[in-house]
Amino acid sequence: MALDEDIPTVNIRLWRADAIVLFDWLMSTDVNTVPITHPAQKQALADLCSRFEWAADDDVISCTQEEIAAAQEAVAKDMGW
């Protein structure tokens, strides 16, 4: 998805571990199997994945399996549910 300067955007700061977990999940998930209530939701997930690939620091998109596991553990550590 190309970003047009006329299209409103939102900047989101993520904890690095959250970014790693989300990117890993997006790359390993078949978006056709994710429950949606509107086709735009599937497109938004695909857009998010491509934004990670385009804008994310190589530190996030080139993580090792060990780094992904550590990020998953860190994110899940104090979930409370």
C-alpha positions as CSV (number, residue, x, y, z in Angstrom):
1,M,0.0,0.0,0.0
2,A,1.6,3.2,-1.1
3,L,1.2,6.1,1.3
4,D,-0.2,9.3,-0.3
5,E,0.6,12.5,1.6
6,D,-3.0,13.5,1.3
7,I,-4.2,10.4,3.2
8,P,-4.4,10.8,7.0
9,T,-2.1,8.6,8.9
10,V,-1.5,7.6,12.5
11,N,1.8,7.0,14.2
12,I,1.9,4.2,16.7
13,R,4.8,3.5,19.1
14,L,5.1,-0.1,20.0
15,W,7.1,-1.9,22.6
16,R,9.8,-3.7,20.6
17,A,8.7,-7.1,21.9
18,D,5.1,-6.3,20.8
19,A,6.3,-5.4,17.3
20,I,8.3,-8.6,17.1
21,V,5.4,-10.8,18.2
22,L,2.9,-9.0,15.9
23,F,5.2,-9.2,12.9
24,D,6.0,-12.8,13.5
25,W,2.3,-13.6,13.9
26,L,1.3,-11.7,10.8
27,M,4.0,-13.4,8.7
28,S,2.9,-16.9,9.9
29,T,-0.9,-16.4,9.8
30,D,-3.1,-17.1,6.9
31,V,-5.3,-14.0,6.9
32,N,-8.0,-16.0,5.1
33,T,-8.5,-18.0,8.3
34,V,-8.7,-15.0,10.7
35,P,-12.3,-14.3,11.7
36,I,-13.5,-11.0,10.2
37,T,-16.8,-9.1,10.1
38,H,-15.8,-6.9,7.1
39,P,-13.3,-7.4,4.3
40,A,-11.6,-4.2,5.3
41,Q,-10.3,-5.9,8.4
42,K,-8.4,-8.5,6.3
43,Q,-7.0,-5.7,4.2
44,A,-6.0,-3.7,7.3
45,L,-4.0,-6.8,8.6
46,A,-2.3,-7.1,5.2
47,D,-1.5,-3.4,5.2
48,L,-0.1,-3.6,8.7
49,C,2.2,-6.5,7.7
50,S,3.4,-4.6,4.7
51,R,4.0,-1.5,6.8
52,F,6.1,-3.6,9.2
53,E,8.1,-4.8,6.2
54,W,8.5,-1.3,4.8
55,A,9.0,0.8,7.9
56,A,10.2,-1.5,10.7
57,D,13.7,-1.5,11.8
58,D,15.6,-4.5,10.5
59,D,16.0,-5.3,14.1
60,V,12.4,-6.4,14.2
61,I,11.9,-8.1,10.8
62,S,15.1,-10.1,10.9
63,C,14.8,-11.6,14.4
64,T,16.0,-15.1,15.2
65,Q,13.6,-17.8,16.5
66,E,15.3,-17.3,19.9
67,E,14.6,-13.5,19.8
68,I,11.0,-14.2,18.8
69,A,10.6,-16.7,21.7
70,A,12.0,-14.2,24.2
71,A,9.7,-11.5,22.9
72,Q,6.7,-13.8,23.2
73,E,7.7,-14.6,26.8
74,A,8.2,-10.9,27.6
75,V,4.8,-9.9,26.2
76,A,3.0,-12.8,27.9
77,K,4.8,-12.4,31.2
78,D,2.3,-10.1,33.0
79,M,-0.8,-10.5,30.9
80,G,-3.2,-11.0,33.8
81,W,-5.6,-13.1,31.8
